[in-house]
Amino acid sequence: MKCYLDHNATTPLAAPVREAMLACMEGLPGNPSSTHKFGRARRALVDRAREQVAQLVGVQPAQVIFTSGGTESNNLALHAVTAGETPGRLAVSTIEHPSVLEKAQQLEAAGWRVDWLAVDAQCQVTAQALEAGIRPGTRLVSVMMANNETGALQDIAAIAERARAAGAIMHTDAVQAVGKLPVEFAATGAQLMSLSAHKIYGPQGVGALICDKALELTPMQYGGGQERGMRAGTENVAAIVGFGAAAELAVQRLAEDSARMRALREALERGLARFPQVTVFAQQAPRLPNTVQLAVAGIDGETLLMQLDRAGIAVSSGSACSSGKDEPSHVLLAMGIDAEVARGAIRVSLGRETTQQDIDALLDRIGQQVQWIQKAGQAAGW
Ligand SMILES: Cc1ncc(COP(=O)(O)O)c(C=O)c1O
């Protein structure tokens, strides 16, 4: 049985994306920087993809810097506004993806002061944290639009307004939000925004940093001046073409995809509500339509994940990037969830091809686990 419920980790490549990439790879050679006909044809492919990605978030093509993915976009965002500057203050939420968190920690070690913005039990950055953490003198604020583990959304427009009033640049990691929610760069108020192709049915290893045109940014890598000097290196044309195709598809399918996922997610949560042993995290928060992070009392997340894997159901424990580490999710700990409870967490993330049968299969297996735990508990006299 194929039951893939780990779309926040990565999505399958959409058929039109694969076709566009194959056509590109099988096409004539050429470096987009070459002035001959072959080069110009490759440049045209990159330009077309840049337009498609720009349309996804409502910006001009010149505002798109192609990168190797969300991780590089996040690193570049933080680097671009801090490199070569006298260290000052940054405000970063405690629930960011490691590509923001660890870059911020590295800046902290280099003398920057980081105001870590706390979240409440519903995974929302608190008003007090914003009040105390974003102040005149703050240079950069980085808060993600949608959390990859709980799916909780932040009010980026309100945070950006605060950042602007303080004279700070606003960066948001929108990797998990695009393709699931309408995202208009200008409406977010952010000046920098990270995207990744493989979360929207595009290829792995390509993403973008969207930039306000007025920003002066310092690149991380130097060389042939590609991406207007912001990201040197010969472009990965096939991946960029795939990203463009995925972006176009995401625009076309957004309303249908998010409504379908939301209906299935609600069916899943109705089913889970039958089991008092199950906790759904950040359930009261505005959330992505496809994400449920849950724990079953009495079983740790890794064990539950393995049990589901044996039944052909793929989910993740904590975030995919940190699974394998024996530590509870930093996001759940930041929400004040007890470490033992957090160790029980698994993340279920639905996608375009998820069906009601997938939801039923998952509920069935979770039901079996709950029964098994109950029986074991009775036998042990708990
Ligand atoms: C919120 C968020 N930001 C950034 C990334 C990193 O993106 P990439 O895998 O393209 O490097 C991820 C991937 O899991 C993510 O979920």
The ligand as a Tripos MOL2 file, in Angstrom:
@<TRIPOS>MOLECULE
LIG
   16    16     1     0     0
SMALL
NO_CHARGES

@<TRIPOS>ATOM
      1 C1         10.0020   25.9400    6.9940 C.3       1 LIG1
      2 C2         11.1710   25.3940    6.2280 C.ar      1 LIG1
      3 N1         12.1730   26.2030    5.8990 N.ar      1 LIG1
      4 C3         13.2340   25.7770    5.2170 C.ar      1 LIG1
      5 C4         13.3510   24.4670    4.8180 C.ar      1 LIG1
      6 C5         14.5430   24.0280    4.0580 C.3       1 LIG1
      7 O1         14.2520   23.9330    2.6790 O.3       1 LIG1
      8 P1         15.1640   23.0380    1.7180 P.3       1 LIG1
      9 O2         14.8630   21.6040    2.0260 O.co2     1 LIG1
     10 O3         14.7280   23.4430    0.3400 O.co2     1 LIG1
     11 O4         16.5730   23.4030    1.9860 O.co2     1 LIG1
     12 C6         12.3330   23.5680    5.1540 C.ar      1 LIG1
     13 C7         12.4450   22.1330    4.8160 C.2       1 LIG1
     14 O5         11.9890   21.2680    5.5150 O.2       1 LIG1
     15 C8         11.2140   24.0540    5.8670 C.ar      1 LIG1
     16 O6         10.1980   23.2380    6.2110 O.3       1 LIG1
@<TRIPOS>BOND
     1     1     2 1
     2     2     3 ar
     3     2    15 ar
     4     3     4 ar
     5     4     5 ar
     6     5     6 1
     7     5    12 ar
     8     6     7 1
     9     7     8 1
    10     8     9 2
    11     8    10 1
    12     8    11 1
    13    12    13 1
    14    12    15 ar
    15    13    14 2
    16    15    16 1
@<TRIPOS>SUBSTRUCTURE
     1 LIG1         1 GROUP 0 **** ****
